[in-house]
């Protein structure tokens, strides 16, 4: 993973696992931007809708290795027919479990997602 902190790969796996349902690619970039800032990971993001070229290459690499499985689901309008989502494969879950800091990373991701749910609930 040239240019990307090795923990970022496991952070993506933990994020997809903890999410509990398929995660849209754009959501992965958004969540990873916030998690990277929180954890001090070396990832550069650009634009209003956060995008990281390094993270994008890493996601493609994880798909090629069989750690993530892409799903193409119908988009909200005719101008966006499909959106790309990802789910964790068995191989990806095994790779995450083998990581020595897996429980620590999963805990951070779970706390982060819970904070987001709390903020959404307060807006309702």
C-alpha positions in Angstrom: 0.0 0.0 0.0 2.3 2.7 -1.2 1.3 6.1 0.3 -1.4 4.7 2.6 -1.1 3.8 6.3 -1.5 0.0 6.5 -4.1 0.5 9.2 -6.4 2.2 6.7 -7.0 -1.1 5.0 -8.2 -2.7 8.2 -10.2 0.4 9.0 -12.1 0.0 5.8 -12.7 -3.6 6.5 -13.9 -2.8 10.0 -16.1 0.0 8.7 -17.8 -2.2 6.1 -18.3 -5.0 8.8 -19.6 -2.6 11.4 -22.0 -0.8 9.1 -24.2 -3.9 9.0 -25.4 -3.4 5.5 -23.9 -2.7 2.1 -21.9 0.6 2.2 -21.9 3.0 -0.7 -18.5 3.8 -2.1 -19.0 7.6 -1.5 -20.0 6.9 2.2 -16.8 4.9 2.6 -14.8 8.0 1.5 -16.8 10.3 3.8 -16.5 8.0 6.8 -12.8 7.3 6.2 -12.0 11.1 6.0 -13.5 11.6 9.5 -11.9 8.4 10.9 -8.5 9.3 9.3 -8.6 12.7 11.0 -9.6 11.2 14.3 -6.9 8.6 14.2 -4.2 10.6 12.5 -3.9 8.4 9.4 -2.0 9.6 6.3 -4.8 9.9 3.7 -5.4 12.9 1.5 -9.0 13.9 0.6 -10.2 16.3 -2.0 -13.5 18.1 -2.7 -16.7 18.9 -1.0 -17.8 15.2 -1.3 -14.6 13.8 0.2 -12.6 11.7 -2.3 -9.2 10.1 -1.8 -7.3 8.7 -4.8 -5.2 6.5 -2.5 -8.2 5.1 -0.7 -9.9 4.5 -4.1 -6.9 2.4 -5.3 -6.9 0.5 -2.0 -10.6 -0.3 -2.3 -10.0 -1.6 -5.8 -7.1 -3.7 -4.5 -9.3 -5.2 -1.8 -11.9 -6.1 -4.4 -9.3 -7.7 -6.5 -8.0 -9.7 -3.5 -11.6 -10.8 -2.7 -11.8 -9.0 0.6 -14.7 -6.7 -0.5 -17.5 -7.6 -2.9 -19.0 -4.8 -5.0 -22.7 -4.5 -5.5 -24.4 -2.3 -8.0 -27.8 -1.1 -6.7 -30.4 1.1 -8.4 -29.7 4.8 -7.9 -32.3 7.4 -6.9 -32.8 8.9 -10.4 -32.5 8.2 -14.1 -29.3 10.4 -14.2 -27.7 8.0 -11.7 -28.9 4.5 -12.7 -26.5 2.6 -10.4 -24.5 3.2 -7.3 -21.6 1.1 -6.1 -21.8 -0.5 -2.7 -19.5 -2.9 -0.9 -20.0 -5.8 1.5 -17.3 -7.7 3.4 -16.5 -11.2 2.1 -15.6 -14.2 4.3 -12.0 -13.7 3.2 -12.2 -10.1 4.3 -13.7 -11.0 7.7 -10.9 -13.5 8.2 -8.2 -11.0 7.2 -9.7 -8.5 9.7 -9.9 -11.1 12.4 -6.2 -12.0 11.9 -5.1 -8.3 12.3 -3.6 -7.9 15.8 -5.5 -4.6 16.5 -8.8 -5.8 15.0 -10.8 -5.5 18.2 -9.4 -2.0 18.9 -10.2 -0.8 15.3 -13.7 -2.3 15.4 -14.3 -0.6 18.7 -13.3 2.8 17.3 -15.4 2.3 14.2 -18.4 1.2 16.3 -18.1 4.2 18.5 -17.8 6.5 15.5 -20.9 5.1 13.9 -22.9 5.2 17.1 -22.0 8.9 17.5 -23.3 9.6 14.0 -26.6 7.8 14.8 -27.0 9.8 18.0 -26.5 13.1 16.0 -29.1 12.0 13.4 -31.6 11.0 16.2 -31.1 14.5 17.8 -32.1 16.1 14.5 -35.4 14.2 14.3 
